[in-house]
Amino acid sequence: MLIRKPIFALVAALGVGLGGCMQSTLEPASEASMKPRDKELLANAPYAKANIPEQYQRHIVTYHRHEAPGTIVIDSDARYLYYVQPGGKAIRYGVTVGEEALAWSGVAKIGRKEEWPSWTPTAEIHQRIEGLPNFVSGGPQNPLGARAMYVFEGSRDTLYRIHGTNQPEYIGQAISSGCIRMTNEDVIDLYNRVKTGAPVVVLAPGTGDTQARVALTGGSSDRE
């Protein structure tokens, strides 16, 4: 979680969008990537199971940009995170993104990863949100959820995160404090795939895939 102004430099090369009809196949979430502890904690999660709209559920999609396999690409406009795979494919996850005033864009990397992270709200977060505890231990009640991937610029922790959530009902919306939230099932899946040091590309506003989010398998397209 983060409450502060963007610090990444805008990258002009990010202007190439993800537009065009995108072939998409639903990839249902499963427990295959979960550890026994994950299953135990999520079975007793203190939040209701959310009905995630289909377009924000995990899909395998065609991918028209040119990032290398293993790269994370975040399209905040469309509320999607892509994990680039070989052969012109990507895994697309629905996400919650930062509010407009807290949005950020640029290129960074995954500096470290943590399972069931604890959370220590910063002074800025305490100023914006009254009544927060000073420390939240790891678990399904934690706003960081089941996994956190910490975004670094060089050797410096930017304080931006890609993490799970205890509010899955907000997937597909822009409400968070600048970080990228995923369902706990999806963040576990991504965590198991991504390597420390992997590039993270966050598209600048207006350069993403808002005009052509999904083309359903079978050739029909659905524009939102």
Backbone torsions as a table, in degrees:
resi	resn	phi	psi	omega
1	MET	NA	148.7	-178.9
2	LEU	-155.0	141.1	171.4
3	ILE	-127.6	95.8	173.8
4	ARG	-169.6	173.1	-177.3
5	LYS	-73.0	155.5	177.8
6	PRO	-62.0	145.7	179.7
7	ILE	-122.8	-9.1	-179.9
8	PHE	-80.3	142.4	173.0
9	ALA	-71.1	140.4	175.0
10	LEU	-68.2	142.9	-176.3
11	VAL	-115.6	115.3	-175.3
12	ALA	-60.9	-30.9	-177.7
13	ALA	-67.8	-11.5	-179.0
14	LEU	-79.2	3.4	-176.4
15	GLY	-73.1	-10.1	178.5
16	VAL	-78.4	116.3	-173.3
17	GLY	-84.6	-177.4	179.9
18	LEU	-104.5	20.3	-172.3
19	GLY	-66.2	175.6	-176.7
20	GLY	98.5	164.0	180.0
21	CYS	-67.5	129.0	-174.8
22	MET	-115.4	114.5	177.8
23	GLN	-68.6	134.2	-168.0
24	SER	-139.8	133.3	176.9
25	THR	-126.6	123.9	179.9
26	LEU	-62.1	132.8	-180.0
27	GLU	-119.7	90.0	-172.6
28	PRO	-57.7	141.0	176.0
29	ALA	-65.9	144.2	178.7
30	SER	-137.8	174.2	178.5
31	GLU	-94.1	8.9	-174.7
32	ALA	-61.5	-32.9	-176.7
33	SER	-92.1	1.6	-175.9
34	MET	-91.2	145.5	172.2
35	LYS	-86.9	163.0	178.5
36	PRO	-54.4	-38.1	178.6
37	ARG	-64.3	-39.1	177.8
38	ASP	-59.2	-47.9	-178.8
39	LYS	-61.7	-41.3	-179.5
40	GLU	-64.6	-47.9	-177.3
41	LEU	-68.7	-41.5	-178.3
42	LEU	-72.1	-24.9	176.7
43	ALA	-66.3	-21.7	-179.6
44	ASN	-118.5	30.9	-178.3
45	ALA	-64.2	137.5	-176.9
46	PRO	-85.1	38.8	176.4
47	TYR	-145.6	155.5	-178.3
48	ALA	-73.7	148.0	175.2
49	LYS	-65.6	128.6	-174.9
50	ALA	-91.6	147.7	174.3
51	ASN	-93.8	90.7	-176.5
52	ILE	-74.9	126.1	177.0
53	PRO	-54.8	145.8	-173.2
54	GLU	-56.7	-37.9	-176.8
55	GLN	-65.5	-17.4	178.4
56	TYR	-104.0	4.9	171.5
57	GLN	-81.1	163.9	-175.0
58	ARG	-65.5	130.7	179.0
59	HIS	-132.9	153.6	163.5
60	ILE	-96.9	126.7	-173.3
61	VAL	-131.6	157.6	167.4
62	THR	-70.2	150.4	-173.8
63	TYR	-133.7	121.8	-169.8
64	HIS	-103.1	-6.0	176.7
65	ARG	-83.3	-174.1	-170.1
66	HIS	-121.9	18.3	175.9
67	GLU	-67.1	150.9	-178.8
68	ALA	-72.3	151.6	172.8
69	PRO	-53.2	141.5	-177.1
70	GLY	95.7	-5.8	179.1
71	THR	-85.6	142.3	170.3
72	ILE	-96.5	128.8	177.0
73	VAL	-122.8	126.6	-177.6
74	ILE	-112.3	121.4	176.4
75	ASP	-106.3	91.1	-176.0
76	SER	-64.4	-33.6	179.6
77	ASP	-58.4	-45.7	-175.9
78	ALA	-90.6	-6.0	-178.6
79	ARG	65.4	44.4	179.7
80	TYR	-127.0	145.5	167.1
81	LEU	-118.6	129.8	178.8
82	TYR	-108.7	135.0	168.9
83	TYR	-109.8	110.8	-170.8
84	VAL	-72.4	133.8	178.4
85	GLN	-119.8	167.5	177.7
86	PRO	-65.6	162.0	172.4
87	GLY	75.1	26.4	177.6
88	GLY	71.5	28.5	179.2
89	LYS	-121.2	163.3	173.7
90	ALA	-152.2	153.5	167.9
91	ILE	-90.9	126.7	-178.5
92	ARG	-110.7	126.0	179.1
93	TYR	-115.6	140.4	170.0
94	GLY	-77.1	143.8	-176.6
95	VAL	-137.9	164.0	164.7
96	THR	-98.0	135.7	-176.8
97	VAL	-118.3	172.6	-179.6
98	GLY	-71.2	151.7	174.0
99	GLU	-61.0	158.9	-172.8
100	GLU	-53.0	-41.6	-176.9
101	ALA	-69.0	-18.1	-177.2
102	LEU	-111.9	8.5	-178.4
103	ALA	-66.5	155.9	179.2
104	TRP	-144.9	158.2	179.3
105	SER	-152.1	155.8	-179.3
106	GLY	143.1	-159.6	-177.2
107	VAL	-127.1	132.4	178.6
108	ALA	-146.1	-153.4	179.0
109	LYS	-152.9	163.2	172.9
110	ILE	-79.0	113.5	-177.3
111	GLY	-87.1	-33.3	175.0
112	ARG	-161.3	168.1	-177.0
113	LYS	-135.2	150.0	-179.4
114	GLU	-148.4	138.1	175.7
115	GLU	-91.3	136.1	179.6
116	TRP	43.0	62.2	-174.7
117	PRO	-70.1	152.3	168.2
118	SER	-82.1	168.8	-178.5
119	TRP	-136.4	126.5	174.0
120	THR	-116.4	102.5	-178.9
121	PRO	-58.7	138.4	178.4
122	THR	-75.3	168.0	177.2
123	ALA	-59.5	-37.0	179.3
124	GLU	-64.3	-38.9	179.0
125	ILE	-66.8	-41.1	177.9
126	HIS	-61.7	-34.5	178.8
127	GLN	-67.8	-36.0	-177.6
128	ARG	-82.4	-33.5	-174.7
129	ILE	-126.0	110.6	-178.4
130	GLU	-77.7	152.6	172.8
131	GLY	84.9	6.6	179.2
132	LEU	-74.8	146.4	172.3
133	PRO	-70.5	163.3	178.4
134	ASN	-79.1	-19.2	-177.2
135	PHE	-154.0	137.4	175.3
136	VAL	-125.2	121.1	-179.8
137	SER	-70.2	161.9	179.4
138	GLY	-65.3	143.5	-179.6
139	GLY	154.8	175.3	-176.3
140	PRO	-67.6	-14.7	176.1
141	GLN	-81.9	-10.5	-175.0
142	ASN	-79.8	134.9	179.2
143	PRO	-60.4	-20.6	178.3
144	LEU	-82.9	-10.8	174.1
145	GLY	70.0	-151.2	-168.8
146	ALA	-78.4	-25.8	-177.1
147	ARG	-148.3	153.0	172.7
148	ALA	-137.5	136.8	173.5
149	MET	-117.9	120.8	-169.1
150	TYR	-94.7	124.7	-173.3
151	VAL	-90.7	124.1	-177.2
152	PHE	-115.0	150.8	170.4
153	GLU	-114.7	103.4	-168.6
154	GLY	66.6	-125.3	178.1
155	SER	-98.1	5.4	-174.6
156	ARG	-101.6	128.3	175.6
157	ASP	-70.9	121.2	-178.9
158	THR	-79.1	-12.7	-173.6
159	LEU	77.1	1.7	171.2
160	TYR	-85.7	146.7	-175.5
161	ARG	-135.6	152.0	161.9
162	ILE	-110.4	118.2	-170.4
163	HIS	-149.4	172.9	175.9
164	GLY	-76.3	-163.9	-175.7
165	THR	-156.6	155.1	167.9
166	ASN	-106.4	15.8	177.1
167	GLN	-135.0	64.0	-176.0
168	PRO	-64.9	-16.0	-180.0
169	GLU	-66.0	-14.0	-179.1
170	TYR	-96.5	5.1	176.4
171	ILE	-59.1	133.2	-176.3
172	GLY	93.9	3.4	-179.1
173	GLN	-120.4	171.0	178.2
174	ALA	-115.9	93.4	-178.5
175	ILE	-137.9	-13.9	-170.9
176	SER	-76.5	174.0	-175.7
177	SER	-88.9	32.1	176.8
178	GLY	112.1	-24.1	-179.9
179	CYS	-83.2	168.0	179.3
180	ILE	-103.2	118.2	179.9
181	ARG	-101.9	141.6	175.2
182	MET	-128.4	160.7	170.3
183	THR	-60.4	154.2	-179.8
184	ASN	-62.5	-36.2	177.7
185	GLU	-63.8	-41.6	-179.4
186	ASP	-72.2	-38.6	-177.9
187	VAL	-69.3	-31.8	174.5
188	ILE	-65.3	-43.1	179.0
189	ASP	-61.0	-47.5	179.9
190	LEU	-64.6	-43.7	-178.9
191	TYR	-55.3	-41.1	-178.3
192	ASN	-70.9	-18.9	-178.3
193	ARG	-94.5	-39.7	-169.7
194	VAL	-82.7	145.3	179.8
195	LYS	-104.4	149.6	172.3
196	THR	-59.1	134.5	-175.7
197	GLY	95.7	-7.9	-179.6
198	ALA	-61.6	140.2	177.7
199	PRO	-66.9	145.4	174.3
200	VAL	-123.1	118.5	179.8
201	VAL	-112.4	119.0	178.1
202	VAL	-109.2	114.0	-175.6
203	LEU	-68.8	140.9	176.8
204	ALA	-66.8	150.7	178.1
205	PRO	-52.6	136.7	177.7
206	GLY	85.8	-0.3	-178.1
207	THR	-111.9	7.9	-174.5
208	GLY	-98.6	-146.7	-166.9
209	ASP	-112.2	35.7	-174.8
210	THR	-69.1	-23.5	-175.9
211	GLN	-89.0	-15.3	-178.7
212	ALA	-147.2	74.2	-172.1
213	ARG	-76.7	-40.8	-172.0
214	VAL	-141.0	135.7	165.1
215	ALA	-120.1	111.9	-172.8
216	LEU	-65.0	145.5	178.1
217	THR	-56.3	133.9	-177.1
218	GLY	111.8	-5.0	171.3
219	GLY	103.2	-15.8	179.3
220	SER	-81.0	148.9	-179.8
221	SER	-115.0	152.3	-178.9
222	ASP	-131.2	108.5	179.7
223	ARG	-101.2	135.4	-175.3
224	GLU	-109.0	NA	NA
